[in-house]
Amino acid sequence: MYAVFETGGKQFRAEPGARLRVPSLDAEPGEAVTFDHVLLAGDGEEQVVVGTPTVEGAVVKAEVLRHGRGDKVIVFKRKRRKGYRKKQGHRQNFTEIRIQEVAL
C-alpha cells in the first residue's frame, strides 16, 4: 500500500516503514501525526485511486522522529561590469517522520 500526500506545499510518496523529511511541523518527537490530504493511493498491484482533488477517507499516519536543518544552500548574485556581488546562505528546517500506516 502506498499513497501520495501533500504537506507544506510539497508532495511525498509514502509507504509503511519509510522515513521522510517533510517541511517543519508543529509536533514533538515521539508524537503521532496524521496527513489527510491524500492525492493518490494504490495497493502496489493494479488498483490505483486518484483523488479529485483528494481521496475521500484516506489518511497517512506517521510518527515524528526528529527536527533538524538541511544542508546550506548558497545564493550568489552578480552583475557583470558593475561591481555588484551579493552572497547569502540558507538552511531549510525539516521534520523527519516514519510512516506507520496508509489507510483507505
URBEL-V177843 format. One record per residue. N is the residue number from 1. RES is the residue in one small letter. SS is DSSP state (H for helix, E for strand, L for the rest). BURIAL is # if it has 9 or more other ideal C-beta (glycine too) atoms within 8 Angstrom, else .. Layout:
# URBEL-V177843
n: <N;N>
res: <RES;RES>
ss: <SS;SS>
burial: <BURIAL;BURIAL>
This chain:
# URBEL-V177843
n: <1;2;3;4;5;6;7;8;9;10;11;12;13;14;15;16;17;18;19;20;21;22;23;24;25;26;27;28;29;30;31;32;33;34;35;36;37;38;39;40;41;42;43;44;45;46;47;48;49;50;51;52;53;54;55;56;57;58;59;60;61;62;63;64;65;66;67;68;69;70;71;72;73;74;75;76;77;78;79;80;81;82;83;84;85;86;87;88;89;90;91;92;93;94;95;96;97;98;99;100;101;102;103;104>
res: <m;y;a;v;f;e;t;g;g;k;q;f;r;a;e;p;g;a;r;l;r;v;p;s;l;d;a;e;p;g;e;a;v;t;f;d;h;v;l;l;a;g;d;g;e;e;q;v;v;v;g;t;p;t;v;e;g;a;v;v;k;a;e;v;l;r;h;g;r;g;d;k;v;i;v;f;k;r;k;r;r;k;g;y;r;k;k;q;g;h;r;q;n;f;t;e;i;r;i;q;e;v;a;l>
ss: <L;E;E;E;E;E;E;L;L;E;E;E;E;E;E;L;L;L;E;E;E;E;E;L;L;L;L;L;L;L;L;E;E;E;E;L;L;E;E;E;E;E;L;L;L;L;L;E;E;E;L;L;L;L;L;L;L;L;E;E;E;E;E;E;E;E;E;E;E;L;L;L;E;E;E;E;E;E;E;L;L;L;L;E;E;E;E;E;E;E;L;L;E;E;E;E;E;E;E;E;E;E;E;L>
burial: <#;#;#;#;#;#;#;.;.;.;.;#;.;#;#;.;.;#;.;#;.;#;#;#;#;.;.;.;.;.;.;.;#;.;#;.;.;#;#;#;#;#;.;.;.;.;.;.;#;.;#;.;.;#;#;.;.;#;#;#;#;#;#;#;.;.;#;.;.;#;.;.;#;.;.;.;.;.;.;.;.;.;.;.;.;.;.;.;.;.;#;.;#;#;#;#;#;#;#;.;.;#;.;.>
